[in-house]
Structures are given as structure tokens and as C-alpha cells.
Amino acid sequence: MPAPIMDDVAAYYNRNTTPFLRFGRGSRGSGAIHRAVWGPGVTTQRGAMDYVHHRIIAALQTAPEVDGRPQATPSSRRYADLGCGVGGSMIRVHQETGAPVVGVTLSEVQHREAERRIDAAGFGGELSVVCGDFSDSATLDTATAGALLDGAWMVESYNHGAAADRLLSELAARIRSGGTLAICDDFPDPRLVHGELTPRERRWRSEFLRGWHVHTFLTTDALASLADDAGFDCVGFEDYSDYVAVDRPRDLLVRVVAGPAAAFDLRSGQWDNIRGGNALQQLGKRRLIRYGMCVFRRR
Ligand SMILES: C[S@@+](CC[C@H](N)C(=O)[O-])C[C@H]1O[C@@H](n2cnc3c(N)ncnc32)[C@H](O)[C@@H]1O
């Protein structure tokens, strides 16, 4: 059974998925509910949404040989998208690699919408989605049908999870030796965890954690150490922080609204979201939060 905090995350996405898809400039066309990354060579909004997909594909495809044998051809590999939203990333990775992908989402609303999009794209035979908690062994057993995965990724979903150590050991049991785990999310700089912060920085940190339903917030080093315990080697951290847009007109509007909301301590789903989003921007601009992807290889 999911823990109560997972019910809270599920309710958040059940409530907000339609507005995210309707009003999120990048999500509207791509069906991906994550940040646009304006990395080197990216010139279009769609390219910025795809940037993370291309980095995931690169991480999946650089998996080394296993026992001296070359890897299976891409179309016979099996991948999982843990926290798959409405399936935008699964569809893109499948289009580029031909590999079957199973997605997991906590939200029933997303589950229905992902299945609809997969059918509409004509990939019903290769892509499927399970509704459940990605750290729950029964959910993962259903998703993997007892076979080892060649790789898995998590885009802006890992931070919502309740227990990174349990998640990593569940994944280590389901990813083959040499397989990849890529985690793209917000990671605190060590100063945000151990350093001296101003009262304003402390307030932003708690507004971000509460407003964006963050239950796991580890530095990349702390995550790498837990992953090592679980059986993964850290291959590296790709930092995308400098490629994420800040101070767009909507960010400035959010900032104007977030100030009084904090002064009057206004709370509710929507206020928390606004205050959390502003706090993330402020901490990101001060380099106290980094956005990027940790890549791990199963030993
Ligand atoms: C910001 S959305 C990102 C969606 C998707 N990765 C993308 O890039 O389009 C976060 C996703 O994480 C999922 N999620 C969060 N915690 C989860 C959990 N414990 N188990 C399964 N899915 C989870 C949510 O249901 C949602 O699909």
C-alpha cells in the first residue's frame, strides 16, 4: 500500500495534470511534464523539452558490454520510465530507440491520459503504463513482469519518493548488471544542507520542499553513496542548471505574487505551488539548488 505522503503526491498530479498540459508551454505539445533545457544547439521549445530525452538515450546507450559480450540490440532492450507522467518521454525514447518501455505513475489521471496517448501514437504493443508507487515491490514486479530491465530513468519524479535507499535497492534487483539508471531532478548544493543560510534562504528551502511535494532531497554525493550501497556505480552528474530559463515574464509574475503570499503565510495547493516555484528559482539563481542528471551503472 502506498504511504500517505504518496497519496498526497498522487492527489497533486490528479489535480494539476490537466492545467500543466494546458498552460505549460513546453508540456502542451510534447506531453512531457518537465523543465525545458536550452542546452548547446537547442533553438526550439520542442528541442528544449527533448534535451533531457536525448541525454537519457545517450546514457542508456553507453552501457558497457556485459561479460565481454556486446549489448542486446536497442529494440530488444527493455526500459522503465519511473514517474512517467502522461507518457511523453516514453514515446520519445521509444521513437528514437525502438525499445519497449514500461511507465509507472502514481496518478490515475496520468495513467488514463498516458494510455490514450500511447494508443493514439500506435505504440500500444510496445509501451505500457502501470499505476502505482515506484518504490513498491509489487508495483515494480507488475511493471517488469519478472524480467530484468536494461535501464530505467526518472525525470522530476525521484524527489517525490519517500525512501531513496529502498527505491535504489528495489531497482538494483530489477536492472541487469551493466544496465543504466538515470535520475534527473533538483539536487541541493551541500551549502543548502550543511551551510549557514540566511533566514530568507531557509524560508525558500522549506517553501520549495512543501510546495513541490519534495520528500527526498539529497546532495548528488549523498545519492551516489546510497546508490553505491545498493549496487550502482555513479558514472557522473550532468549539470543543466545554466540551461534552464529564469526570470521569464511568468517567473517575474510568480515572484510578485509569492512575496505577499509568504508575508501573509498563504497556504493551499495553489499558493504552495506558487511559493515553491518562486523559492526554486531563487535558490537556483544562488546556485543552492542544481538541476541535472545523475547517471548510475548497475555493477
Ligand atoms: C513532474 S512529473 C514528471 C513526469 C515525467 N517524468 C515527465 O518528465 O514528463 C512527476 C511524476 O512523478 C510521478 N511520481 C512521483 N512519485 C511517484 C511514485 N512514488 N511512484 C510513481 N510515480 C511517482 C508522478 O505521478 C508524475 O508522473
The ligand as a Gaussian input file, in Angstrom:
#p B3LYP/6-31G(d) Opt

LIG

0 1
 C        6.865000      16.366000     -12.683000
 S        6.062000      14.871000     -13.174000
 C        7.227000      14.278000     -14.361000
 C        6.596000      13.346000     -15.339000
 C        7.535000      12.761000     -16.385000
 N        8.729000      12.208000     -15.809000
 C        7.896000      13.776000     -17.447000
 O        9.051000      14.203000     -17.481000
 O        7.012000      14.132000     -18.227000
 C        6.347000      13.788000     -11.782000
 C        5.867000      12.367000     -11.992000
 O        6.341000      11.549000     -10.929000
 C        5.327000      10.627000     -10.598000
 N        5.613000      10.100000      -9.254000
 C        6.009000      10.782000      -8.174000
 N        6.192000       9.948000      -7.141000
 C        5.931000       8.704000      -7.610000
 C        5.946000       7.408000      -7.027000
 N        6.274000       7.217000      -5.747000
 N        5.620000       6.352000      -7.792000
 C        5.274000       6.531000      -9.099000
 N        5.246000       7.733000      -9.709000
 C        5.560000       8.806000      -8.970000
 C        4.062000      11.418000     -10.714000
 O        2.946000      10.553000     -10.780000
 C        4.356000      12.163000     -12.017000
 O        4.060000      11.323000     -13.087000

